[in-house]
Amino acid sequence: MRCAGRRRPGTVWFAGRMKCVEMFEITKRFTIEAAHYLPRVPENHSCGNVHGHSYAIEIGVVGEVDDHGWVMDFGDIGEAFNPIRDALDHRLLNDVRGLENPTSEILSQWVYNSLLATVPALAWVKVYETATSSCLYRRR
């Protein structure tokens, strides 16, 4: 049986045996400019050379709506991201501790781990290396 009907956000009700809780997912997108090279690619692979990207990094937060009517203040997400921007923007990512092999996969996990203490409802981080190539990291 599916949860149906209109309820006040954040309320819990039962539909048959299923407990229904309304959850919301919000996202905030940031951009950084950074260079990197991938030291573990095969010889002559173009990504082994230093090159740059205009990265887009999306942060996903999941939760119930609070008394203010939001899951989390977007400004608080921005404040949590500021130290990450400072560490990555206009940098050679390989020089950042933990990003010695800065693939999109490793970068998305690094950003997630860096945010988790200040964004406890963090659900995922998605890193766009280009407009058509991205990696989403989440814990299960």
N, C-alpha and C positions, 0 to 999 in steps of 0.2 A: 504494500500500500504506500502511495506517495504522500508526502506532506503537502497539504493544500490549504487554501484559505488565506485570508488576510489577517495578519497578526501585527501587533506592535513590535517593532524591531527589537531583537534580543530576547523575546519571550520564548519559553519552552512549552511545547504541547505534545500530545501523543496522538498519533494516527495509527490505530491498531496497536502493534507492538513496537513501532518505530518512534524513537524520541527525535523530535525535530527542533533544531536550533537554527535560527537565522544567522548566517555568517556573511560577512562582506569581505571583499578583497579590494584593497586600494593599491595603486602603483604610483611611483614617482620616478621620473627619468632625469638623469644627469649626463653631462658630456664632459669628456676630458680629451686632451691631446697628449699622446705619448708615443715614444719609440720603443722598439724591442727587437730582439732577434731570438731565434729558437735554436739553442745549441745542440739539441738532440735530433735534428732532422738529418736525413741523408745528405752526404756531400753533394754540392751543386744545387741543392733545393733553394729556391729564391727566399724562403723564410729564414734561412740561415744568415742572411745579410741584415744589417741594421736597416730598419724601415719604420715608418710611422703610421698611426691610425688616428682617426677621429672616433674614439670610442663613445658609445652610448651605453649607460649602465642603468638598468631598471631595477627598482627595489619593490618587492611585493610584500604587503603586510595583510594578514588575515585576522579577523576578529569580529566581535559583536559591537554594535553601536553603543556608545556610552551615553551618559546624560547630556553631553554636548551635541549628540547626534552624529558623531564620527567615530571611526575605528581608531585613528591616530591623527594628530595634527600634522599636516604636510610640512609645516615649518619645523617640527621636531625631527622629522625624517631628514630634512635638509641640514639641520644642525648636527645630527649624527653622522651625516656623510661628509661634512667639511674636513675632518682630519684625513679621511681617505682621499679626498680631492687634493689636499695639500701634499700627501705622500706620492700621488701618482701623476698629477697634471704637469705636463711639460717636463717629464722625467724619462730616463731610460729605465724601463720597468725591470730589466735584469739586475739593476743596482739596488732594488728594494728587497729587503729581507723576506724570504719566502717566495719570491718571484724570479728566482734564478733561471727558470725555464717557463717564461710567462705566456703559456698558451691561453686561449680563451677559457678553457676548462679550469686551469689552475687559478687564473685571475678571478673568475666568478666565485670559486670556493674561498679564495683569500678575502674578497670583499664581504662575502657572507659571514665568515668567521670574525672579521673586523667589526661588523655591525651588530652581531648577536647580543653583546652585552648591553648595548644602548637601545636596541629595538627588539625587545623580547618576543613580540608577535611576528617577527620576521618569518616569512614563508619561503621566499626564494630570491635569488639574484640572477638577472639575465644580463649578459655582456654581449653587446653587438660590436664585433670587430669591424664589420662593414655593414652596409645597409641590408645585405642579403645573407650574412653569416653571423650566427649568434650561438651562445651556449647558456642554458638555464641550469642553475645549480639549486638543489633543495635537498634537505635531509628527510629521511623517512622514519 
